[in-house]
Amino acid sequence: MTVSTSAETFQPQRQKAALVLLSVTLIWGATFIWMKQALNALDVELGAYGKFPVVAFLVAVRFSIAIPLVIVFFPTARAGLQSRVVWKGGLILGSMMLVGFVGQMVALNNINPSTSAFLTSLYVVMTAVLTVVMTDNTPRRSLYWGVLMATLGAGFIEGPPHLSWGWGEIVTVICAFFFALHIIYTQHWTLKHDPLQLTLTQFLIIGGGSLVLALLTSDTPLQMAEEVLTRDGVLLPLVLLGVGGSFFCLVALNVFQRHMHPVQAAIIYAFEPVWATLFGLGLGLVPWTWWIVFGGGVLLAGNLLVELTTPNNDEGESVDPV
């Protein structure tokens, strides 16, 4: 698969990619609400079966919803099931996202949302550092300023984080590291192979892996599954998570991220906690503070700085991890 290297054709692609990835962060912000609604409805099951197996099962269900959607809307993606190299890419990308998804949600039970947002936002910094360490694609100077501003904006959107460095904080930082790796390896794999084929195998790895985790960590998995799926207030958020958070967001990410530098993509992804905070504010789940204006403003300024200083020929070239 090739990507045009001319400034005339690339500039519209990069601008379109930026808008699409921004819409991805909007949906990701909404997934915070949907997951919270599902977990709130499952308070009894969380106490009876434990948070890890219940969360793992929820992740399995949301990707089980997304898998047939990929097959139906993008039938050519099925060709990747016959390719060993596409399965390899799906395994790498899916495993990284599986660790991030499950670990972040489990850790959130032990730390407050503002701390989680700050520590998760460190993946922006990690993406920049890993890009330098693992590849020959050194980010330009304005991207470093964008990284700093995006990290501050995302981390302080709900006020200054209060760190105590328990296991929840450590797990969240580990998840941020895997999110950073996922951004870099997504760039690498989707420039070399069909992004839709990679999406299908990635979904199968995440869905299957999370289901295995749920089965291995629950003493009564069938009973747990039945009670989770029949609990009032769970099914609709799960469908929204599957269709929006998994199908739309990850298809869009795999198709469009390759048109821009991975660090710039990471800076855009940092908008996720901004949307989550705004949705929470509208639903009365988050109190109003001036930190929302500060965090959102700094993050927006960082994105504008990067966008305005991006040369027309700054194409989404392949980043080949060593």
Summary of the structure (lengths in Angstrom):
residues: 322
radius of gyration: 19.1
end to end distance: 20.8
largest distance: 58.7
contacts: 1177
relative contact order: 0.23
helix: 79%
strand: 0%
